[in-house]
Amino acid sequence: MNKPKLILSTTSPYARRVRLAALENNVDFEVIVDVPWNDNTGVIKFNPLGKVPVWITKDNEAIVDSRVIVELLENQNGYKFSSPNPTQYLEIKRIEALAEGIMDASLCLFAERRKRPEDLQHPWWIDRQFGKLHRGLEHLQNILGSQQFLFGRRLTVADFALISALGYVQLRFSEDFSLKEKYPVLMNYYEKQMQRESVKATVPVL
């Protein structure tokens, strides 16, 4: 029987978010590693934007964008990690969007600092993205407080996004600042989540 496939880069926080959703929903899937930065990438065959992740369904339909893929998995598995209640659903998605914004700013920073020649980099753009990143982390730290999870007493899609964002920030920007020193609440949260098999299995690697 065909299994769904997930095309991903091992460093992508968006792909990690999908992997977390799939693993926590006990979905059996095949991983295909394809780095969209590479000249020989095959991602564009499935996503004209040339971005990962891409979810290939059992019927060979390509689903793109991590938000859409997670929503698909949630829909197929009874919204176990969000909520059928409209008010709660919107609150979870609001928090999730903040974590996703941190991913977006982080990827902008990576592209500017690692993929553009140093003499063509824009310091004001780098500062702007770091500002988004730090404001987002501070806000999520305030939301988390002393809670175990971002919403209520259970794991949600908002946690999938935050775990993915923190892992990527730690991977790419450890030389710029210490997450543990600057955001101890978030790092304590991340270390606790690392005890989950799904989180341990999806740590980003270069």
QUIGI-V550283 format. One record per backbone hydrogen bond with DSSP energy under -1.0 kcal/mol. NH is the residue of the N-H (numbers start at 0). CO is the residue of the C=O. E is the energy in kcal/mol with one decimal. If there is no record, write none. Layout:
# QUIGI-V550283
<<NH	CO	E> <NH	CO	E>>
This chain:
# QUIGI-V550283
<<4	55	-2.3> <5	29	-3.1> <6	53	-3.0> <7	31	-2.7> <15	11	-1.9> <16	12	-2.0> <17	13	-1.5> <18	14	-2.5> <19	15	-2.8> <20	16	-1.9> <21	17	-2.7> <22	18	-3.0> <23	19	-2.7> <24	20	-1.2> <25	22	-1.6> <26	21	-2.9> <29	3	-2.6> <31	5	-2.8> <33	7	-2.8> <37	34	-1.6> <40	37	-1.4> <44	41	-1.6> <45	42	-2.2> <46	42	-2.6> <49	46	-2.5> <53	6	-1.7> <54	62	-3.1> <55	4	-3.3> <56	60	-2.7> <59	56	-2.3> <62	54	-3.3> <68	64	-2.4> <69	65	-2.7> <70	66	-2.1> <71	67	-2.4> <72	68	-2.5> <73	69	-2.7> <74	70	-2.7> <75	71	-2.3> <76	72	-1.1> <78	73	-3.2> <81	78	-1.0> <88	84	-3.1> <89	85	-2.2> <90	86	-1.8> <91	87	-2.5> <92	88	-2.4> <93	89	-2.1> <94	90	-2.0> <95	91	-2.4> <96	92	-2.2> <97	93	-1.2> <98	94	-1.7> <99	95	-2.3> <100	96	-2.1> <101	97	-1.3> <102	98	-1.7> <103	99	-2.5> <104	100	-2.4> <105	101	-2.3> <106	102	-2.5> <107	103	-2.1> <108	104	-2.2> <109	105	-2.5> <110	106	-2.5> <111	107	-2.3> <112	108	-2.8> <113	109	-2.7> <114	110	-1.2> <119	116	-2.0> <120	117	-1.1> <125	121	-2.1> <126	122	-2.8> <127	123	-1.8> <128	124	-2.2> <129	125	-2.5> <130	126	-2.2> <131	127	-1.9> <132	128	-2.6> <133	129	-2.8> <134	130	-2.5> <135	131	-2.5> <136	132	-2.5> <137	133	-2.5> <138	134	-2.3> <139	135	-2.4> <140	136	-2.3> <141	137	-1.9> <142	138	-2.1> <143	139	-2.6> <144	140	-2.5> <146	143	-2.7> <153	150	-1.1> <156	80	-2.9> <159	155	-1.5> <160	156	-1.8> <161	157	-2.2> <162	158	-3.0> <163	159	-1.9> <164	160	-2.4> <165	161	-2.9> <166	162	-2.2> <167	163	-1.8> <168	164	-2.6> <169	165	-2.5> <170	166	-1.6> <171	167	-2.6> <172	168	-2.7> <175	172	-1.1> <176	172	-1.7> <181	177	-2.7> <182	178	-2.9> <186	182	-2.2> <187	183	-2.3> <188	184	-2.0> <189	185	-2.6> <190	186	-2.6> <191	187	-1.8> <192	188	-2.4> <193	189	-1.7> <194	191	-1.5> <195	192	-2.2> <199	195	-2.4> <200	196	-2.1> <204	9	-1.0>>
